[in-house]
Amino acid sequence: MEQRLFLIACVMYAFTLITCYLNKKELLKTPWRFAVWHSAFLVSILGCAWYVISFILSNGMGGEAIPAGKQALAYLIIIAAAFYGLKAGYTAKNEQKEKIQKADLDWANTVYFAGFVASFVMFFFIQAFKIPSASMRDTLLEGDHLFVNKAVYGFRIPLTDIRFGQFKDIEKGDIVIFSFPALDKHQINCGGYQYGKDYVKRVIGLPGDKVEIRQGRVWVNDQEVPTAPYEKYQDVERIQPEDEYDMLAYQVLWEKHQLDNELGLELRDNMGPVTVPEDSYFVMGDNRDDSCDSRFWGPVPRRNIKGKAWFIHWPASRWRIIK
């Protein structure tokens, strides 16, 4: 989201600069030029609004398809605004032109300032997130709205993997938000495309840890992890492993996020052992038997982790610090 807000801010800032240049050169004096420019502004600002709304409706990049009806309505509104802008701009008198252009510039200035501030805050400090599935029940419920602390693990320099100012290390038990570690947009995991989606899971294994799942239970470094209060299991029949595997090939498939396409549901109950690579983490959902997590699609690289789940702010009945 922060990248989209930043891009929108850049578009509106560019509109402001170009408008000032065109006025300086007196290129908006003729009715048709003024009309085209006013129409272009309306299309731009409505297009930017749809750019954000479509992201929300589709649950993020690579998310659900937006219904054709909603898309058609959005495009009809934008087209209608374009024609309205042409007519209003072409028929406007001099005093009306000044009012129209002042309103356009006011809106552009407001949007680009708000966009820059919001994208800065979201990129470095806090991001809003909505729980999309039952994988973290009962710690986090579907529909919970929470804030993500993006500063706690260090500030990331834009367009790089470089971080600085880290307040704490990622630890076992932390609930983290991360972008799914798909290698390309066409990669299939857990029955569908996950590229670009944000996930929320709990850290189970750190870099270098040996992790194994035996009949649904977690073992780390050859020690069974004691059951925690947040873990949730269902009354399901455990799948028995059928074959012995070449563990070197097994590890490679796991690191390349392809293991679930080979073994499927068996990984819910029996997986590994695997070794968590350097700068990567093993994560799982608290709702262990209904979670698409590192058992299926592999480790989460450090660069994909956006921050730590911090605070549920909606619904009001569930306000609390997340632990």
C-alpha positions in Angstrom: 0.0 0.0 0.0 2.8 2.4 0.9 4.3 2.1 -2.6 0.9 3.0 -4.1 0.4 6.0 -1.9 3.9 7.2 -2.7 3.3 6.8 -6.5 0.0 8.7 -6.2 1.8 11.5 -4.3 4.3 11.7 -7.1 1.6 11.9 -9.7 -0.2 14.7 -7.9 3.1 16.6 -7.3 3.9 16.3 -11.0 0.5 17.7 -11.9 1.1 20.7 -9.7 4.6 21.4 -11.2 3.3 20.9 -14.8 0.3 23.2 -14.2 2.6 25.9 -12.9 4.8 25.5 -15.9 1.9 25.6 -18.3 0.5 28.8 -16.7 3.9 30.4 -16.8 4.1 29.8 -20.6 0.4 30.8 -20.9 -0.4 27.5 -22.6 -3.8 27.1 -20.9 -5.3 30.3 -22.2 -7.3 28.6 -25.0 -10.6 26.9 -24.0 -9.8 23.5 -25.4 -6.4 23.3 -23.8 -7.8 24.3 -20.4 -10.6 21.8 -20.9 -8.3 19.0 -21.7 -6.1 19.7 -18.7 -9.0 20.0 -16.3 -10.4 16.7 -17.7 -7.0 15.1 -17.3 -6.8 16.1 -13.7 -10.2 14.6 -12.9 -9.3 11.4 -14.6 -5.9 11.3 -12.7 -7.4 11.9 -9.2 -10.2 9.4 -9.7 -7.8 6.9 -11.2 -5.5 7.3 -8.2 -8.5 6.7 -5.9 -9.4 3.6 -7.8 -5.8 2.5 -7.7 -6.0 2.4 -3.9 -9.6 1.1 -3.6 -8.9 -1.8 -6.0 -5.9 -2.8 -3.8 -8.1 -2.9 -0.8 -10.9 -4.8 -2.5 -8.5 -7.4 -3.9 -6.9 -7.9 -0.5 -3.5 -6.8 -1.8 -1.2 -7.6 -4.7 -2.0 -11.0 -6.2 -5.2 -11.2 -4.2 -8.8 -11.9 -5.2 -10.2 -10.7 -8.5 -12.4 -7.7 -8.3 -16.0 -8.3 -9.5 -16.5 -7.2 -13.1 -19.5 -5.0 -12.0 -17.4 -3.0 -9.6 -14.7 -2.5 -12.2 -17.2 -1.4 -14.8 -18.8 1.1 -12.4 -15.4 2.6 -11.6 -14.4 3.0 -15.2 -17.8 4.5 -16.0 -17.4 7.1 -13.3 -13.9 8.0 -14.5 -15.1 8.3 -18.1 -18.1 10.4 -17.0 -15.7 12.7 -15.1 -13.6 13.0 -18.2 -16.5 14.3 -20.3 -17.7 16.5 -17.5 -14.2 18.0 -17.2 -14.1 18.7 -20.9 -17.5 20.4 -20.9 -16.9 22.4 -17.7 -13.5 23.5 -18.8 -14.4 24.5 -22.3 -17.5 26.6 -21.4 -15.9 28.2 -18.3 -15.4 32.0 -18.3 -12.1 33.6 -17.1 -13.3 33.9 -13.5 -14.6 30.4 -13.5 -11.4 29.1 -14.9 -9.4 30.6 -12.0 -11.8 28.9 -9.5 -11.6 25.6 -11.3 -7.8 25.6 -11.5 -7.5 26.7 -7.9 -9.7 23.8 -6.8 -7.7 21.4 -8.9 -4.4 22.6 -7.4 -5.8 22.6 -3.9 -6.9 19.0 -4.3 -3.6 18.0 -5.9 -1.6 19.7 -3.1 -3.7 18.0 -0.4 -3.4 14.5 -2.0 0.4 14.7 -2.6 1.1 16.0 0.9 -1.1 13.4 2.5 0.3 10.7 0.2 3.9 11.5 1.0 3.2 11.7 4.8 1.1 8.4 4.8 3.6 6.5 2.7 6.5 7.7 4.9 4.7 6.6 8.1 3.6 3.3 6.6 7.0 2.5 5.1 9.0 3.2 8.2 6.8 3.1 11.3 3.2 1.7 11.3 1.1 -0.2 8.8 -2.6 -1.2 9.0 -3.3 -4.9 8.4 -6.5 -7.0 8.3 -6.6 -10.6 9.2 -7.8 -12.5 6.1 -8.1 -16.1 7.4 -8.5 -18.5 10.3 -4.8 -19.5 10.4 -4.0 -17.6 13.6 -7.2 -18.5 15.6 -7.7 -17.8 18.4 -4.9 -15.3 18.8 -6.1 -13.3 15.8 -9.6 -13.7 14.3 -10.8 -13.2 10.7 -11.6 -9.5 10.3 -9.4 -8.2 13.1 -7.8 -4.9 12.2 -4.4 -4.4 13.6 -1.4 -2.1 13.5 2.0 -3.5 12.5 5.2 -2.1 14.1 7.6 -1.7 11.2 10.3 0.0 13.1 11.0 -2.6 15.8 13.2 -4.8 13.6 14.9 -1.8 12.0 14.2 0.8 9.4 14.6 -0.4 5.8 16.1 1.9 3.2 13.7 2.1 0.2 14.5 -0.2 -2.8 17.2 -2.0 -0.8 17.4 -4.8 1.8 19.6 -2.6 4.1 18.2 -1.9 7.6 19.4 0.3 10.4 18.3 1.3 13.9 17.1 -2.1 14.9 15.4 -2.1 18.4 15.2 -5.9 18.8 16.0 -9.1 17.0 13.3 -11.4 15.6 12.7 -14.0 18.3 10.8 -17.2 18.6 7.2 -16.5 19.5 7.0 -13.2 17.6 4.0 -12.7 15.4 5.3 -11.2 12.2 3.7 -9.8 9.0 5.6 -10.6 5.8 5.2 -10.7 2.0 4.8 -14.2 0.8 8.2 -15.6 -0.4 7.0 -16.6 -3.9 9.8 -16.6 -6.5 7.5 -15.5 -9.3 3.8 -14.5 -10.0 2.9 -17.9 -11.4 4.2 -20.0 -8.5 1.4 -22.1 -6.9 1.4 -22.8 -3.2 -1.4 -24.1 -1.0 -3.7 -24.4 -4.1 -3.3 -20.9 -5.6 -1.2 -17.9 -6.4 0.3 -16.3 -3.3 2.7 -13.8 -4.9 2.6 -10.3 -3.4 0.2 -11.3 -0.6 0.9 -10.3 3.0 0.8 -13.1 5.6 0.8 -13.2 9.4 2.4 -16.1 11.3 4.3 -16.9 14.5 8.1 -17.4 14.4 8.9 -21.0 15.3 12.5 -21.5 14.0 15.4 -19.1 13.7 18.3 -19.2 11.2 20.3 -22.4 11.6 17.6 -24.2 13.6 16.7 -27.8 12.7 12.9 -28.0 12.5 10.7 -31.1 12.2 7.0 -31.9 12.5 6.1 -35.3 13.9 2.4 -36.2 14.0 1.5 -32.5 14.2 3.9 -31.7 17.0 6.9 -29.3 16.5 10.4 -30.4 17.2 13.3 -27.9 17.1 16.9 -29.0 17.3 15.8 -32.5 18.2 13.7 -31.3 21.2 9.9 -31.3 21.2 8.6 -27.8 21.7 6.2 -27.7 24.7 2.6 -26.9 23.9 1.9 -23.2 24.2 -1.5 -21.7 25.3 -2.0 -20.1 21.9 -1.7 -23.3 20.0 -5.0 -24.7 18.5 -5.5 -28.2 17.1 -8.4 -29.9 15.5 -9.7 -33.4 16.0 -8.3 -34.8 12.7 -6.8 -38.2 11.8 -3.1 -37.8 11.5 -1.5 -38.8 8.2 1.3 -41.4 8.4 4.4 -40.8 6.3 4.5 -43.3 3.5 8.0 -43.0 2.0 11.6 -42.3 2.9 13.0 -39.2 1.2 16.3 -38.0 -0.1 16.8 -35.4 2.6 19.1 -33.3 0.5 16.6 -33.0 -2.3 13.9 -32.5 0.3 15.7 -29.5 1.8 16.2 -28.0 -1.7 12.5 -28.4 -2.6 11.6 -26.8 0.7 13.9 -23.8 0.3 12.6 -23.3 -3.3 9.0 -23.2 -1.9 8.0 -26.3 -3.9 7.6 -29.0 -1.3 3.8 -28.7 -0.9 3.4 -29.4 -4.6 5.2 -32.7 -4.1 3.7 -33.9 -0.8 0.6 -31.9 -0.2 -1.4 -32.4 3.0 1.1 -34.9 4.5 3.2 -31.8 5.5 0.6 -30.7 8.0 1.4 -33.7 10.2 4.9 -34.8 9.2 7.6 -32.6 7.7 11.4 -32.5 7.7 13.7 -32.4 9.3 14.9 -29.2 7.5 17.5 -26.6 8.5 16.4 -23.0 8.4 18.7 -21.1 6.0 20.7 -18.1 7.0 18.7 -14.9 7.3 15.4 -16.9 7.1 12.8 -18.0 9.5 10.3 -20.9 10.0 6.8 -19.7 10.7 3.5 -21.3 11.6 -0.1 -20.3 12.2 -1.4 -20.8 15.8 -4.4 -22.7 14.3 -2.0 -25.5 13.4 -4.3 -27.8 11.5 -5.7 -25.0 9.3 -2.7 -22.9 8.4 -0.7 -22.6 5.1 2.7 -21.9 6.5 6.4 -22.9 6.4 5.6 -26.6 6.6 4.2 -26.3 3.1 6.0 -23.5 1.3 9.3 -23.1 3.1 11.3 -20.4 4.9 10.6 -16.7 5.1 13.7 -14.6 4.1 14.5 -11.7 6.4 13.9 -9.2 3.6 10.3 -10.3 3.3 9.4 -9.5 7.0 7.7 -6.1 7.2 7.2 -5.9 11.0 5.8 -7.2 14.2 2.0 -7.5 14.9 1.4 -4.9 17.6 -2.1 -3.8 18.4 -5.7 -4.8 17.5 -7.7 -1.6 17.0 -10.9 -3.0 15.6 -13.4 -4.3 16.5 -13.4 -2.3 19.7 -14.3 -5.3 21.8 -10.9 -6.9 20.9 -8.7 -3.9 21.6 -5.4 -5.3 23.0 -1.7 -5.5 22.6 -0.8 -8.7 20.6 1.5 -11.2 22.3 
